[in-house]
Amino acid sequence: MAYIVTLNSAARRQIKKLPSPVQDKITHALTDLRIDPRPHRAKNYKVLKKFALRVGNYRVIYEIKDRNLMVLVMRVGDRKEIYREYG
């Protein structure tokens, strides 16, 4: 079963601000999440109920909603900035 990948408004804005090659890589990574929302390279923050996926020097922070077969992307940003918010 394929999951639906949804971006909140903050994630959409953050992706638009990134350089075009980085946008392409992140878009490809998000497409891969449709098939496998828990890839082995994603870090699971169990306390926060969120996952972090590394895409180069950038991170994609997302939640998985198994009942709805949905991946909700919360934030996208440089690793130096993104972990200030999520620890």
Long-range contacts (C-beta under 8 A, 24 or more apart in sequence): 1-69, 2-34, 2-35, 2-69, 3-33, 3-34, 3-35, 3-37, 3-64, 3-69, 3-70, 3-71, 4-34, 4-68, 4-69, 4-70, 4-71, 5-30, 5-31, 5-33, 5-34, 5-70, 5-71, 5-73, 6-70, 6-71, 6-72, 6-73, 7-72, 7-73, 8-72, 8-73, 8-74, 10-74, 10-75, 11-73, 11-74, 11-75, 11-76, 14-75, 14-76, 14-77, 15-76, 18-58, 18-76, 22-55, 22-56, 22-58, 25-55, 25-56, 25-58, 26-55, 26-58, 26-60, 26-76, 29-53, 29-55, 29-60, 30-60, 30-71, 30-73, 33-62, 33-71, 34-71, 37-62, 37-64, 37-71, 38-64, 45-86, 45-87, 48-86, 48-87, 50-74, 50-86, 52-82, 52-86, 54-79, 58-82, 59-83, 61-86
